[in-house]
Amino acid sequence: MQYELKDEEIALLLQDIHDIYGYNFNDYARPSLKRRINRLYSLNRFAGFLDFRLRVREDPAYFRYFVEEVTVNVTEMFRDPHFYRTLRETVLPVLATYPFIRIWHAGCSTGEEVYSMAILLKEAGLLERSLLYATDINPAVLEKLRKGIFPLRFMKQYSENYIQSGGRSDFSRNYTAKYDWAKFDEQLTKRMVISTHNLVSDRSFNEFQLILCRNVLIYFDKELQNRVLRLFDESLEPLGFLALGAKESLKYSVIARKYKQLPDRQKIWRKMG
């Protein structure tokens, strides 16, 4: 019979991760997290919980693998359509005043949001003078982004999201369907710079007018959140925009006083000049 880790063992492991690496999984849905940790424990055939705990504590490479396996990359194109409507109607007209546009998708996972942004830019006539930097700690998800191939069964939902975001074209014009897969137009992909980047340890690498990091910071403790937010602040031009996830905020952060939230209550802030 397969051994399942006890709740107190998982709590101990999560406390280790918080203390050593600064990752906070306390807001993560516990049943899903427990299921994924147990799957990993079983898959890697540890002799017991102490071996598992020691490996996570003392092997940073294994810890990165652990994070890749247990975090749920819940993402979809035009997720939270009202957020994208705000980008379309409020942010893009400002970006259109720049001769060249640089956008950073930090912690981009498999890239559905990057493709969403590329579609917005294309429809606004801005794609050819834009670069979208797509980064994540996990090389495997970046490979999926690079290929631009997604399950065809998701396209109905993505199309509905797109329409709710203010899209007026035929969403299917952005991809070619073959068998059970949708391959997105290479016109979108060629404006992307795709690279691994660790938000916790890597530095700023460019200056951007828009940075998006949605539903990543919720896994970090306050100190780590502030470190990442400082990185974003260093990487964002004056009057640039910073977009976070639905449960994330700049309130009480180290950079809060330098930013003003957009009036429609979407999680988008503008850096003051």
C-alpha positions as CSV (number, residue, x, y, z in Angstrom):
1,M,0.0,0.0,0.0
2,Q,1.3,3.4,-1.0
3,Y,2.3,5.6,2.0
4,E,0.8,9.1,2.2
5,L,2.5,11.9,4.0
6,K,0.7,13.0,7.1
7,D,-0.7,16.6,7.4
8,E,1.9,17.4,10.1
9,E,4.7,16.1,7.8
10,I,3.6,18.3,5.0
11,A,3.3,21.3,7.3
12,L,6.9,20.6,8.5
13,L,8.1,20.4,4.9
14,L,6.3,23.7,3.9
15,Q,7.8,25.4,7.0
16,D,11.3,24.3,5.9
17,I,10.6,25.7,2.4
18,H,9.5,29.0,3.9
19,D,12.5,29.2,6.2
20,I,15.2,28.2,3.8
21,Y,13.9,29.4,0.4
22,G,11.3,32.1,1.2
23,Y,8.6,30.4,-0.7
24,N,5.2,30.6,1.0
25,F,2.6,27.9,0.0
26,N,0.2,28.8,2.8
27,D,-2.4,30.4,0.4
28,Y,-2.2,27.4,-1.9
29,A,-5.2,25.1,-2.1
30,R,-4.2,22.5,0.5
31,P,-5.9,19.4,-1.0
32,S,-4.4,20.0,-4.4
33,L,-1.0,20.7,-2.9
34,K,-1.1,17.6,-0.7
35,R,-2.0,15.5,-3.7
36,R,0.9,16.8,-5.8
37,I,3.5,16.5,-3.0
38,N,2.4,12.9,-2.3
39,R,2.6,12.2,-6.1
40,L,6.1,13.5,-6.1
41,Y,7.1,11.5,-2.9
42,S,5.8,8.3,-4.5
43,L,7.3,9.0,-7.9
44,N,10.8,9.6,-6.5
45,R,10.6,6.5,-4.3
46,F,12.0,7.9,-1.1
47,A,12.7,5.5,1.8
48,G,10.8,7.7,4.2
49,F,9.7,11.2,5.0
50,L,13.1,12.2,6.5
51,D,14.9,11.3,3.2
52,F,12.4,13.4,1.3
53,R,12.7,16.3,3.7
54,L,16.5,16.2,3.7
55,R,16.6,16.2,-0.1
56,V,14.3,19.3,-0.4
57,R,16.2,21.1,2.4
58,E,19.7,20.5,1.1
59,D,19.5,20.1,-2.7
60,P,18.6,23.4,-4.4
61,A,18.3,21.7,-7.8
62,Y,15.8,19.2,-6.4
63,F,14.0,22.0,-4.7
64,R,13.6,23.8,-8.1
65,Y,12.2,20.5,-9.5
66,F,9.9,20.3,-6.5
67,V,8.5,23.7,-7.2
68,E,8.0,22.9,-10.9
69,E,6.1,19.7,-10.0
70,V,3.8,21.0,-7.2
71,T,2.9,24.4,-8.5
72,V,-0.2,24.4,-10.7
73,N,0.4,26.4,-13.8
74,V,-3.2,27.5,-14.1
75,T,-3.3,29.9,-17.0
76,E,-5.4,30.5,-20.1
77,M,-5.7,33.0,-22.9
78,F,-7.4,36.2,-22.0
79,R,-7.9,35.0,-18.4
80,D,-9.9,37.6,-16.4
81,P,-11.3,39.3,-19.6
82,H,-12.0,42.6,-17.8
83,F,-8.3,42.8,-17.0
84,Y,-7.5,42.5,-20.8
85,R,-10.2,45.0,-21.6
86,T,-8.4,47.5,-19.3
87,L,-5.1,46.7,-21.1
88,R,-6.8,47.1,-24.5
89,E,-8.6,50.4,-23.7
90,T,-6.4,52.1,-21.1
91,V,-2.8,50.8,-21.3
92,L,-2.2,50.2,-25.0
93,P,-3.2,53.7,-26.1
94,V,-0.4,55.0,-23.8
95,L,2.1,52.4,-25.1
96,A,1.2,53.4,-28.6
97,T,2.9,56.8,-27.9
98,Y,6.3,55.1,-27.6
99,P,8.5,54.5,-30.7
100,F,9.4,51.0,-29.4
101,I,7.5,48.9,-26.8
102,R,9.1,46.5,-24.4
103,I,6.9,44.2,-22.3
104,W,8.0,41.7,-19.7
105,H,5.9,38.6,-18.8
106,A,7.6,37.4,-15.6
107,G,6.8,33.9,-14.5
108,C,4.9,33.3,-17.7
109,S,4.4,29.6,-17.4
110,T,3.4,28.0,-20.8
111,G,2.7,31.4,-22.3
112,E,-1.0,31.7,-22.8
113,E,-0.9,35.2,-21.5
114,V,2.0,36.1,-23.7
115,Y,0.1,35.1,-26.8
116,S,-2.9,37.0,-25.5
117,M,-0.8,40.2,-25.3
118,A,0.7,39.6,-28.7
119,I,-2.9,39.3,-30.1
120,L,-3.8,42.6,-28.4
121,L,-0.8,44.3,-29.9
122,K,-1.4,42.9,-33.3
123,E,-5.0,44.2,-33.3
124,A,-3.8,47.6,-32.1
125,G,-1.2,47.8,-34.9
126,L,1.6,47.8,-32.4
127,L,3.1,44.3,-32.7
128,E,5.8,45.1,-35.2
129,R,7.3,47.7,-32.9
130,S,7.0,45.6,-29.8
131,L,9.1,42.9,-28.1
132,L,7.6,40.6,-25.5
133,Y,10.1,39.2,-23.0
134,A,8.7,35.9,-21.7
135,T,10.6,34.4,-18.7
136,D,10.0,31.6,-16.2
137,I,12.2,29.5,-13.9
138,N,11.0,26.3,-15.6
139,P,12.7,25.5,-19.0
140,A,10.0,22.9,-19.7
141,V,7.1,25.3,-19.8
142,L,9.1,27.7,-21.9
143,E,9.6,25.0,-24.5
144,K,5.8,24.7,-24.8
145,L,5.5,28.5,-25.2
146,R,8.2,28.5,-27.9
147,K,6.3,25.9,-29.9
148,G,3.0,27.8,-29.7
149,I,0.9,24.7,-29.8
150,F,-2.1,24.3,-27.5
151,P,-4.9,21.8,-27.2
152,L,-7.7,22.6,-29.6
153,R,-10.4,21.8,-27.0
154,F,-9.4,24.9,-25.1
155,M,-10.0,27.3,-28.0
156,K,-13.8,27.6,-27.4
157,Q,-13.1,29.0,-23.9
158,Y,-10.2,31.2,-25.1
159,S,-12.5,32.6,-27.8
160,E,-15.2,33.4,-25.3
161,N,-12.6,35.2,-23.1
162,Y,-11.3,37.1,-26.1
163,I,-14.8,38.4,-27.0
164,Q,-15.4,39.4,-23.4
165,S,-12.1,41.3,-23.4
166,G,-13.4,43.5,-26.2
167,G,-12.1,41.4,-29.2
168,R,-14.0,42.0,-32.4
169,S,-12.2,39.7,-34.8
170,D,-12.5,36.0,-35.4
171,F,-10.2,34.4,-32.7
172,S,-9.5,31.4,-34.9
173,R,-7.6,33.6,-37.4
174,N,-4.7,33.5,-34.9
175,Y,-4.1,29.8,-35.2
176,T,-4.1,26.8,-37.5
177,A,-6.0,23.8,-36.4
178,K,-4.6,20.3,-37.1
179,Y,-6.0,17.2,-35.5
180,D,-6.4,18.0,-31.8
181,W,-4.0,20.9,-31.7
182,A,-4.0,24.6,-32.5
183,K,-0.7,26.1,-33.6
184,F,-0.5,29.9,-33.2
185,D,0.7,32.2,-35.9
186,E,4.5,32.6,-36.1
187,Q,3.9,36.3,-36.6
188,L,3.1,36.4,-32.9
189,T,6.0,34.2,-31.8
190,K,8.7,36.0,-33.6
191,R,8.1,39.1,-31.5
192,M,8.9,37.1,-28.3
193,V,12.2,36.8,-26.5
194,I,11.9,33.6,-24.4
195,S,14.4,32.9,-21.6
196,T,14.8,31.3,-18.2
197,H,14.9,33.8,-15.4
198,N,14.7,33.3,-11.6
199,L,12.8,36.1,-10.0
200,V,14.3,35.3,-6.6
201,S,18.0,35.5,-7.6
202,D,18.4,37.0,-11.1
203,R,18.8,40.7,-11.8
204,S,17.1,43.2,-14.0
205,F,18.0,42.8,-17.7
206,N,16.2,45.6,-19.5
207,E,13.9,48.6,-19.1
208,F,10.2,48.1,-19.8
209,Q,7.0,50.1,-20.3
210,L,4.8,47.2,-19.0
211,I,5.6,44.3,-16.6
212,L,3.1,41.5,-16.0
213,C,3.6,39.0,-13.2
214,R,0.2,37.5,-12.4
215,N,-0.4,34.9,-9.6
216,V,3.3,34.3,-8.8
217,L,3.9,36.5,-5.8
218,I,1.2,34.8,-3.7
219,Y,3.7,31.9,-3.3
220,F,6.4,34.2,-1.8
221,D,6.7,35.5,1.7
222,K,6.6,39.2,2.4
223,E,10.4,39.6,2.2
224,L,10.7,37.8,-1.0
225,Q,7.7,39.7,-2.5
226,N,9.5,42.9,-1.7
227,R,12.7,41.7,-3.3
228,V,10.8,40.8,-6.5
229,L,8.9,44.1,-6.5
230,R,12.1,46.1,-6.1
231,L,13.4,44.1,-9.2
232,F,10.3,45.2,-11.1
233,D,10.6,48.8,-10.0
234,E,14.2,48.8,-11.2
235,S,13.1,47.3,-14.5
236,L,10.2,49.7,-15.2
237,E,10.4,53.1,-16.9
238,P,8.9,56.1,-15.2
239,L,5.2,56.2,-16.1
240,G,5.3,52.5,-16.9
241,F,2.7,49.9,-15.9
242,L,2.9,47.0,-13.5
243,A,0.2,44.3,-13.6
244,L,-0.3,41.7,-10.8
245,G,-2.7,38.8,-10.1
246,A,-6.2,39.0,-8.6
247,K,-5.1,38.2,-5.1
248,E,-1.9,40.3,-5.2
249,S,-1.4,44.0,-4.3
250,L,1.3,46.7,-3.9
251,K,-0.4,47.8,-0.7
252,Y,2.0,47.9,2.1
253,S,4.9,46.9,-0.2
254,V,8.3,48.7,-0.3
255,I,7.4,50.3,-3.6
256,A,3.8,51.2,-2.9
257,R,4.3,55.0,-2.5
258,K,5.8,55.2,-6.1
259,Y,2.7,53.7,-7.8
260,K,-0.9,54.6,-8.4
261,Q,-3.6,52.0,-9.1
262,L,-5.7,52.5,-12.2
263,P,-9.2,53.7,-11.3
264,D,-11.2,50.7,-12.5
265,R,-9.8,48.5,-9.7
266,Q,-8.1,46.1,-12.0
267,K,-4.7,45.0,-10.6
268,I,-2.7,47.4,-12.7
269,W,-0.5,50.2,-11.2
270,R,1.2,53.1,-12.9
271,K,4.7,54.2,-11.8
272,M,4.7,57.9,-11.1
273,G,7.2,60.1,-12.9
